[in-house]
Amino acid sequence: MSIDAVPARSVDYNRVFAQAIDRLHEEGRYRVFIDILRNKGQFPNARCFAGHNGPKPITVWCSNDYLAMGQHPAVIAAMEEALHDVGAGSGGTRNIGGNTHYHIDLETELADLHDKEAALLFTSGYVSNEATLSTIARILPGCIIFSDELNHASMIAGIRHSGCEKRVFRHNDLAHLEELLAAEDPSVPKLIAFESVYSMDGDVAPIHAICDLADKYNALTYLDEVHAVGMYGLRGGGISERDDAASRLTIIEGTLGKAFGVMGGYIAADRTVIDVIRSYAPGFIFTTSLSPVLVAGALASVRHLKASTAEREGQQAAASTLKTLFADAGLPVMDTTTHIVPLMVGDPVKAKRISDILLREYGVYVQPINYPTVPRGTERLRFTPGPAHDTAMMQELTAALVEIWGRLELRKAA
Ligand SMILES: *Cc1c(COP(=O)(O)O)cnc(C)c1O
């Protein structure tokens, strides 16, 4: 068709796409991905390919490989061994040829980690939330999902795709949750979906109190432990292990891509629940299973962190040191009880500006966190110090931030 044959009022697709991108630029939240390579054995040191003069050394402060397990010798050895043993991919879905012995071993290990009868692997934590929540609620006719307002996008997607009713309760607000539960018909199926460690604010859910409400109103519970597995509890079973609450939860969900340092997601629950999700969730059924190489690495990581507490202790010590350094320097560090150290900026343009200066002038990489990851007006820098960040690095980082805070005339802590 020639150009002049296009009807006058046809859609200008390119213009619509360009306008969508322009809106992000106008709000200062257009996302720029930083091009890096991590240096195995030297994390948090990495190389950045942002400039034109070849890679530049940087220190990574925003990795979710919280415990540096992504470079742990046991993890790498297990992955190399699996690669040489069975090759690159699984070759199929779990149902058709892709159910490897590695997958079964890891599910057994994860069920044990959370003191549950069974576990189920997914290709990511995102997929595990989306697939499980959308499926379980569809199996329960008339189900209402009660969802914490700060729940992760993957849980929100699962709840939406379930097609069932949802009630959003104010973050960690037990009174509001109870009010919403009490307002519904007692005979209707209910599911409370929440997280243990909220990754942007670094606060923790009152798991026992939420389970008390679940008991009182006969609701199921779904807990996302993505930012806690590997890091809390004696064996890395998360906050539910630390608080001795695992047995009270219907489903515990986690990732293998953050503290476990590899990739993949999972749920752990009673055998029947796992069987239902395994049998009905499209996001589990119709996709190639994880590469056995990844599964072998995750298995080594989970096993290592079950036995070793050095990484967890190192991370807690680093987080506590960094919070103290920030607070003593008058930087607006948010009060958290976890390993997450957020500095509140409150403006997307400024957050990006600080991040740009840190990378360009100081070789410090911390990504600005903007809407929709956090609410507008609460834009921040989110630091995740771990066992490999030493005190000298933290002092340098603090000094850099103090200089930038002065240069940009930013608000200090009250
Ligand atoms: C990162 C994240 C996920 C998704 O996990 P992936 O394995 O990265 O897909 C799920 N829930 C929360 C709270 C997260 O922060």
PDBQT file of the ligand as one rigid body, heavy atoms in Angstrom, charges set to zero:
ROOT
HETATM    1  C1  LIG A 501      12.308  -9.622  43.098  1.00  0.00    +0.000 C 
HETATM    2  C2  LIG A 501      10.990  -9.954  43.711  1.00  0.00    +0.000 A 
HETATM    3  C3  LIG A 501      10.195 -10.980  43.215  1.00  0.00    +0.000 A 
HETATM    4  C4  LIG A 501      10.537 -11.680  41.938  1.00  0.00    +0.000 C 
HETATM    5  O1  LIG A 501      11.575 -12.565  42.101  1.00  0.00    +0.000 OA
HETATM    6  P1  LIG A 501      12.506 -12.902  40.832  1.00  0.00    +0.000 P 
HETATM    7  O2  LIG A 501      13.111 -14.197  41.151  1.00  0.00    +0.000 OA
HETATM    8  O3  LIG A 501      13.469 -11.767  40.713  1.00  0.00    +0.000 OA
HETATM    9  O4  LIG A 501      11.592 -12.961  39.638  1.00  0.00    +0.000 OA
HETATM   10  C5  LIG A 501       9.069 -11.356  43.909  1.00  0.00    +0.000 A 
HETATM   11  N1  LIG A 501       8.696 -10.718  45.038  1.00  0.00    +0.000 NA
HETATM   12  C6  LIG A 501       9.412  -9.697  45.529  1.00  0.00    +0.000 A 
HETATM   13  C7  LIG A 501       8.971  -9.036  46.779  1.00  0.00    +0.000 C 
HETATM   14  C8  LIG A 501      10.567  -9.265  44.868  1.00  0.00    +0.000 A 
HETATM   15  O5  LIG A 501      11.249  -8.223  45.335  1.00  0.00    +0.000 OA
ENDROOT
TORSDOF 0
